[in-house]
Amino acid sequence: MKINIKFLIASLLIITLYSCKNDNNEFAGKGYSINGKIIGLDSGVININQEECTVENGRFSLIGKLEAPTMFQVRIKEVYTTYFVENSKIEVTINLNDIDETTRQPKTIVKGSETHDEYVEVTQIIRNTPESKKLQELFNLGQTLEKGSEAYKKNYEAISNAREANRKVQSAFVTNYALKNPESVVAALWMQYQKNEVDQTFEEYEQIVNGFENTIVAKTKYFKSLKDELEALKRVAVGNKAPDFTLKTSEDEDFTLSSLRGDKIVLVDFWASWCLPCRKSYPHLKEVYKKYKNKGFEIVAVTNDSNHDAWKKAILEDETKWIQVADIFPPRGSEVMTAKVITAYAAPFLPSTYLLDKNGVILAKNLHADELDLKLEEIFGF
């Protein structure tokens, strides 16, 4: 089981001539014009991509021009909804009296946006798989159980297994869809969830990104994000030197990864106190550490915890004696939300591991359990 730590941010990409106006014919034929209706709100102010827009008599209008289809987010008081906008005449109806129990979003009907039609179709396929439905059932069950009870713990573990099963089905579908539809902005958006070489091979990921290169997708922010990740994956490919870093240990001392070069085979392990699969792997990893720690082997655990008290508590509970350091998170409100070192390593899941030779060169990635045992036996000869 792996836990995806990257977040999809649906945001405005490249928009010019954006305006809330009543005259929606100004850009007809060359830009977009949106006629919006909100059921449950007669008048007030809503927020569209962080811009205020006035609602009068339950209606709003929006005009502008896009270089590529873009996901818009509409926030109305405590709820929000999203829909794809392209350069066309679009009608949007948002029903605040009909809130989806799963997404907590109001029912939204969009007419005139072919990209949104595609998005709805793809999303329904993904959410209606048996694996997705099973995961949702377990989530719903968890809401009825007493937190900390045995039933709650058992359900939590079942959720972890169901999430992994759902991830595999979803990633296989999205990979195949992106490979077959290189001009699809929707495919690029869904690929944001699996910018890695775990949900698909590196070769598949590279093929997908290169396929987007000469299409309208290349004009979107989604493409830039995918392209940046491809370059990051190339930097941490097997055979390259691992990015160096200096982080604070659990004793608040500076530790630099390169200080181990020349002496140690190093396993860099990205984890967090809240990552159940990470912590379940530690009994075996402690056996591995005991076997090789005096033979030139070291583990450097990089936590993705922002709560350092929870991090230190987990170290004590798990009795993990290797080097423990905490990653650095960007300030709140930053465009990049993931921590510094895990981003540099293009590690999209917890746990993620990188095995380095004595010169800091990456020997292998994401080895766990038997795979790690075999590799270390090959290196140390026993």
Residue pairs with C-beta under 8 A, 6 or more apart in sequence:
1 160
1 161
1 163
1 164
1 276
1 277
2 164
2 167
2 198
2 277
2 349
2 350
2 351
2 352
3 163
3 275
3 277
3 349
3 350
4 167
4 193
4 194
4 348
4 349
5 304
5 338
5 342
5 348
5 349
5 350
6 192
6 193
6 195
6 338
6 348
7 337
7 338
8 189
8 192
8 193
9 337
10 71
10 73
10 82
10 189
11 49
11 71
11 73
11 221
12 49
12 50
12 70
12 72
13 66
13 67
13 68
13 70
13 219
13 220
13 221
13 222
14 66
14 67
14 68
14 70
14 219
14 220
14 221
15 49
15 64
15 65
15 66
15 70
16 64
16 65
16 67
17 27
17 31
17 63
17 64
17 65
18 49
18 51
18 62
18 64
19 62
19 63
19 64
20 48
20 51
20 52
20 53
20 54
20 60
20 61
20 62
21 61
21 62
21 63
22 61
23 61
23 63
24 33
24 34
24 35
24 61
24 62
24 63
24 89
25 33
26 33
26 63
27 33
27 63
27 64
27 65
27 87
28 89
30 65
30 87
31 63
31 64
31 65
31 66
31 87
32 62
32 63
32 64
32 65
32 66
32 85
32 86
32 87
32 88
32 89
32 90
33 61
33 62
33 63
33 89
33 90
34 60
34 61
34 62
34 63
34 85
34 90
34 91
34 92
35 59
35 61
35 89
35 90
35 91
35 92
36 59
36 60
36 61
36 62
36 91
36 92
36 93
36 94
37 58
37 59
37 91
37 92
37 93
37 94
38 46
38 55
38 58
38 59
38 60
38 76
38 93
38 94
38 96
39 58
39 93
39 94
39 95
39 96
39 97
39 98
40 95
40 96
40 97
40 106
41 55
41 58
41 76
41 96
42 55
42 57
42 58
43 55
43 56
43 57
43 58
44 54
44 55
45 52
45 53
45 54
45 55
46 52
46 53
46 55
46 60
46 74
46 75
46 76
47 53
47 74
47 75
47 76
48 62
48 72
48 73
48 74
48 75
49 72
49 73
53 60
53 62
54 60
65 87
66 85
66 86
66 87
67 219
68 185
68 216
68 217
68 219
68 220
69 84
69 85
69 86
69 113
69 115
69 185
69 216
69 220
70 84
70 85
70 86
70 220
71 82
71 83
71 84
71 85
71 119
71 189
72 82
72 83
72 84
72 85
73 80
73 81
73 82
74 80
74 81
74 82
74 83
74 94
76 94
76 96
76 106
79 96
79 99
79 104
79 105
79 106
80 105
81 94
81 105
81 106
81 108
82 105
82 108
83 92
83 108
83 110
83 113
83 116
83 119
84 110
84 113
84 115
84 116
84 118
84 119
84 185
84 186
85 113
85 115
85 116
86 113
86 114
86 115
86 116
88 112
88 113
88 114
89 112
90 110
90 111
90 112
90 113
91 110
91 111
91 112
92 108
92 109
92 110
92 111
93 108
93 109
94 106
94 107
94 108
95 106
95 107
95 108
95 109
96 106
97 106
98 106
98 107
99 105
99 106
99 107
100 106
100 107
102 136
110 116
110 117
110 120
115 185
115 186
118 184
118 186
119 186
119 189
122 177
122 186
122 187
122 190
125 173
126 132
126 170
126 173
126 174
126 190
129 166
129 169
129 170
129 173
131 162
131 165
131 166
131 168
131 169
131 170
132 166
132 169
132 170
134 162
134 165
134 166
135 159
135 162
135 163
135 165
135 166
138 155
138 158
138 159
138 162
139 159
141 155
142 152
142 155
142 156
142 159
145 151
145 152
145 155
146 152
156 276
157 276
160 276
160 277
167 199
170 193
171 193
171 194
171 199
171 200
174 187
174 190
174 191
174 193
174 194
174 199
175 194
175 199
175 200
175 204
175 208
177 184
177 187
177 190
178 184
178 187
178 188
178 190
178 191
178 208
178 211
179 204
179 207
179 208
179 211
181 187
182 208
182 211
182 212
182 215
182 217
183 215
183 216
183 217
184 217
185 216
185 217
185 220
185 222
187 208
187 217
188 212
188 217
188 220
188 222
188 223
188 226
189 222
191 208
191 222
191 226
192 222
192 225
192 226
194 200
194 348
195 205
195 225
195 226
195 229
195 348
196 205
196 229
196 233
196 346
196 348
196 349
197 205
197 233
197 365
198 348
198 349
198 366
200 208
202 233
202 237
205 230
205 233
206 230
208 226
209 223
209 226
209 227
209 230
212 218
212 223
212 226
217 223
229 346
232 343
232 344
232 345
232 346
233 346
235 243
235 344
235 346
236 242
236 243
236 344
236 345
236 346
236 354
236 362
236 365
237 362
238 362
238 363
238 364
238 365
239 361
239 362
240 361
240 362
241 359
241 360
241 361
241 362
242 257
242 268
242 345
242 354
242 356
242 360
242 361
242 362
243 341
243 344
243 345
244 256
244 257
244 258
244 360
245 256
245 257
245 340
245 341
245 344
246 254
246 255
246 256
246 257
247 254
247 255
247 302
247 325
247 326
247 327
247 328
247 341
248 254
248 255
248 325
248 326
249 255
249 323
249 324
249 325
250 311
250 312
250 315
250 324
250 325
250 326
255 300
255 323
255 325
257 266
257 268
257 300
257 360
258 360
260 266
260 298
260 300
260 360
261 358
261 359
261 360
262 358
262 359
263 296
263 358
264 296
264 297
264 298
264 358
265 292
265 296
265 297
265 298
265 355
265 356
265 357
265 358
265 376
265 379
265 380
266 297
266 298
266 299
266 300
266 355
266 356
266 360
267 297
267 298
267 299
267 300
267 353
267 354
267 355
267 356
267 372
268 300
268 302
268 345
268 353
268 354
268 355
268 356
269 278
269 285
269 299
269 300
269 301
269 302
269 351
269 352
269 353
270 302
270 304
270 327
270 342
270 345
270 347
270 350
270 351
270 352
270 353
271 278
271 279
271 301
271 302
271 303
271 304
271 350
271 351
272 278
272 303
272 304
272 305
272 311
272 350
273 279
273 303
273 305
273 307
273 310
273 311
273 313
273 314
274 305
274 310
275 304
275 350
275 351
277 350
277 351
278 350
278 351
279 314
279 318
281 351
281 368
281 369
282 318
282 320
284 369
285 299
285 320
286 319
286 320
286 321
288 297
288 372
288 373
288 376
289 297
289 299
289 321
289 322
291 376
292 376
292 380
293 322
295 380
296 358
296 380
297 376
297 380
298 322
298 323
299 322
299 323
300 322
300 323
300 325
301 320
301 322
301 323
301 324
301 325
302 325
302 326
302 327
302 341
302 342
303 311
303 324
303 325
303 326
303 327
304 327
304 339
304 342
304 350
305 311
305 314
305 326
306 329
308 326
311 324
311 326
315 324
327 339
327 340
327 341
327 342
328 339
328 340
328 341
329 339
329 340
330 336
330 337
330 339
330 340
336 343
342 352
345 352
345 354
347 354
351 368
352 365
352 366
353 365
353 366
353 367
353 368
353 372
354 362
354 364
354 365
355 362
355 363
355 364
355 365
355 367
355 372
355 375
356 362
356 363
357 363
363 375
363 379
364 375
367 375
